[in-house]
Amino acid sequence: MAVRRDDRDIVLMDQRGTGESEANCADLGAATFNVMKQDLDGEDEYQAVKRLLSECKTTINQKGVDLAGYSSKENAADFEDLHIALGYDSWNLFGGSYGSRLGLTIMRDHPKNIRSAVLSAIVAPETDYLNGSIQNFESSLFSVLERCNKNEACNTRYPELKERLINVLNKLKSDPLRFDYNGEPFVLNPQDALFVIFVSLYDRYSIGNIPLLIEAFENGEVEPLVNALKSVEYIYNLVNWPMNFSLTAYEEFPFYNHTINEQSFNQSEFGVGLASFSSGPELLKNWHSFRATAFEDQPVVSEIPTLMTSGGLDHVTPIANAKEAIKHLKNGYEIIFQDDGHNLFNPCFFQIAEDFLNDPLSKPNMECSFVRNPIEWNLTKHDPLKN
């Protein structure tokens, strides 16, 4: 493992308004997943989620919570206060996904006592996060489908996946799938299907199930869909949505370009299922009115030894994010795992991270990251009698 309790203290902190730090609207994820279960078109789903967010905001206001304090800058200051309270001379940062944005912000605002930083799935302040969301998703998905196409066993089992996916999305628009999920009715329409695939792209193991999912959409095979929806439900419940919306509205929305997003939407081959991508910015706009200045869109310049890791199939934080951010880090090292997605939990990464933490002033040995680890495709043939 990259960090072991017998080697170092491990310091974890729930950010304000999340987890054990008096979490706001902890049931919002479950409520939003219930919206997904219904047979709603893009506009109706948007309105339903908008109502949930409005109810949540009312509850937050009644508690006297100031959403202006929900930003990476404030989160970074909280971690610095914790660092002082614990009395450490120095510490190492370890963060992935949003944790990389927070880590870079701490490096920018409170650099004095940071020994090193290990960051993965990079979201830097200058990352064009909202404007690139549709393109990043499509690029990753098409790359996955093309890999299946070039793999003899996968292509034999699942030929012409891209065309089949486009066709089944159109079919689901007029004829959604209906089945039971945990004893309750679930109606799966095009935006649901694409979101199931979106969540499946997070991890290399679930990536291997994507061809099977496309086939399940076509044939109404319930078991693969139920298994995939468990991950979707987990994500909905894992994320603290008030913090997520607050950070994104403050730090990303000021630099959002509606024209770029509209062009991406119109050019997409999956327009029929991209409802959540188009409604997301509207929900952010109405969440709160606090907006960051241009300072929060500038790269972090630092000499702190930093290890940056990316997955070649990452659909949320592509390799380009790290490549841009590392230009401004004098002692930055980049690792790419070409066959991984957003979640980077492999032995090679852990070993490199451990070596780096032991000696952050030396370039780490990255040889194991050059070894390709192809996706293991799920070639299971479904038994229709199980439905």
PyMOL commands that set and color helices and strands:
alter all, ss='L'
color gray80, all
select helices_A, chain A and resi 28-37+42-62+67-69+72-86+98-109+133-150+152-157+161-174+190-200+204-207+210-219+222-238+241-251+253-255+258-267+271-273+275-287+294-297+319-328+347-358+367-370+384-386
alter helices_A, ss='H'
color red, helices_A
select strands_A, chain A and resi 91-96+114-120+177-181+184-188+306-311+332-337
alter strands_A, ss='S'
color yellow, strands_A
deselect
rebuild
show_as cartoon
